Amino acid sequence: MEDNGGGAVAAGSSGTAAGSSSAGTRSCLTEDEYQKLVNAVRPWFRSVVRIIQTRGTKKKKEAIYTSNALVVLSRAERSFFVTCNHNLGRNPKDATIRLYNGTKDYPIDMIHYRDSDLDLLLFSVKNVPVLQELPMFCPKSEEPSRFDLVAVLGFSCPKVQVDQPLEDLVLVKEPTILPGEIVDEPFHETKYKLNLINSCSTTAGISGSPLFNEMGKVVGIHLATDKTMREAASADTLLVRLKRWLRDGEDSNTIEQLVEKVYEKFSHGGKSKR
């Protein structure tokens, strides 16, 4: 069985973490704020996996792309992960995941649901060692507000050309903690998508990573990065989407309970929705 034991990597130096320089946002966190985020996120390294996918034509593979996914349900036969829709193509035959501190690749077996508007996707992998599920997502009543401390946890790496020696970059074994804060009040981009704009210094390849609050709970999923802002979909956005996908679920259901319904459904011959 693959080793998916402990370890830690934290961003920043001298006890501070860089943030966005946009108006209304601090340029760095205090040492205490930084350490609080690191301590809250550190236990969850084994709950994030790296997606590795080689793309190109059938005759020539051109580049290796990496991204992230978070564990939402793990069973002996099948584990379920959430990532961004843009991280996986319509038929990702070559896509695999790699566990924390591991070297073995596990093929992505099934895409259960995807939503291009919300940029969210649920997939599963068979016969993976039972993984550490993430702490349950914050209820809607606990969604972050402006200036709340947050941190992204993920493996970062830009795309790599397959004919270059830099290919080894995809073998990074540990994720990085990227601290920051919510820089604006959460807003609905659409009826079902609540955006969390933050200052975490994310880089290429980090999309699909969980966004934590200072209590170590997942409040969102990192979607994209531009020059000044980082966008995440709130955890409640995923909860609402799962209910609509399943056409089932009570208001009190958690994300774990809804994914458990997916597991039960597809364990009894259900089909994926690509």
Summary of the structure (lengths in Angstrom):
residues: 274
radius of gyration: 17.8
end to end distance: 30.3
largest distance: 53.5
contacts: 922
relative contact order: 0.20
helix: 20%
strand: 35%
